[in-house]
């Protein structure tokens, strides 16, 4: 199973699309690692700097609705993965992106919009660290003057994919 | 209780339900292109699983960047080319024979009503126009599809979109689907199949139905679907004649098994009468941001792009040529036409459509996905504006800092003549 958890990158917008996560001009790369410098290069989000301090530090992304909409490119989850961001928390996802995350053994955690709002409220408290307990289905957010715990759920299939390291191994053993 | 077409297809293809809510389906067609497949091939090799489930069910094409533009795209092409050869994939389309996947594969007759289809391309939903369940997937799903011929989905929930009324002069299937997306919003159909039905859809030809289904993903839909009928049978007839012993009516009758039952359950029903619909275009960076072209006429453009899996088919080129005939592109406006397949290219040439475009000042590009996703053949510079018959207007999509306005071929062609976004009605015969 992959490692999950660490500093949170707040992307406070809905409908962040796959072209914003990784522009198509980099899709001629065959090696996933080559995508690393271009993650979120075209993100249209006020105040967001693609070259900001989050780079190399963030391990978890928090965002709003319909994250990963658009293209089927698995390069979007890979661009996150090669930057050691293996967990995304959002109020909803585009279907293909969400499946791509779990297919690669990564976490696309879906929380109700009001819970996502509560986590966004921590944004002004300095650095926020998110611990992810996959077994206990619990997220613990630590910040300067406190902690916040939020439960999440995973479907049996998604959990099996995360634990088996992805869909290829799961499917080849079973079908 | 009755079933939707999607539920019927799922029932017929269910291989396993490893967990509640997870349906593993057998696949009838796995489509591959050179952008998302080479990584799957490389990974299968690395895992020592370089096998394919059935060479007759895998169709492959080089279409996104073709002919190769640089060493990296040449390497991608080489990987898929050698893989197709090694595994005896006969339906592989390379330079000279290649076209945009979602235009080329239907043209070759690869899809049937009731089929399950996946591809590492979000616009795979196009093939639902034939009454198939066709879904875009990522590289890992594609890899498992190639290896095992299966893919996992959640049980399908459907949204019924009933479209009635008559399209006014200047209004086309593209305007209708943009109106549907405006109404549903960009995530209104997430995890749902959009079932297009109603009197207008019944009278639409296959090319128009493909335009509708192509953009189901822009509302988040897993697939778009139309009921397979007489129109579908006519399109597929050259490929299915012997299957039905030369009995056309038998095919039409057989297709009915893939119709949704009258008492099927839908998550939502949307009713749209297009009678008052005006030609539209998108504004901004989301495909649900749609306005009447008549209200956008102060938007100047730098480029017109006519092509792609949405609107690069022969009927699209005919309409654009009708609007363009005898006219010139406005000074300073670049025009690019990319017929979506070699057959379309040849037909457009025979009909004199390419002459019309060239006389107007257009560049005729080869069949390719090209500028649609900003990879080649017409990418925009920072601050440039393009009116395009493609399907996606995301920020940076056609080139960093560029703006794309999605519109019908008629609207794109009319805008090319005036140099600003233009309602095509005045140019229609």
Interface residues (C-beta under 8 A of the other chain):
Chain A: X15 X17 X19 X20 X23 X24 X25 X27 X28 X29 X30 X32 X42 X44 X65 X66 X69 X70 X71 X72 X73 X74 X77 X92 X93 X94 X95 X96 X97 X99 X100 X103 X104 X155 X156 X157 X160 X166 X167 X168 X171 X172 X174 X175
Chain B: X15 X16 X18 X19 X20 X21 X22 X24 X35 X36 X38 X39 X42 X43 X47 X49 X64 X65 X70 X72 X73 X75 X76 X79 X119 X120 X121 X122 X124 X136 X137 X138 X139 X140 X141 X143 X144 X147 X148 X150 X152 X186 X187 X190 X191 X217 X220 X222 X285 X286 X373 X374 X375 X392 X394 X395 X396 X397 X400
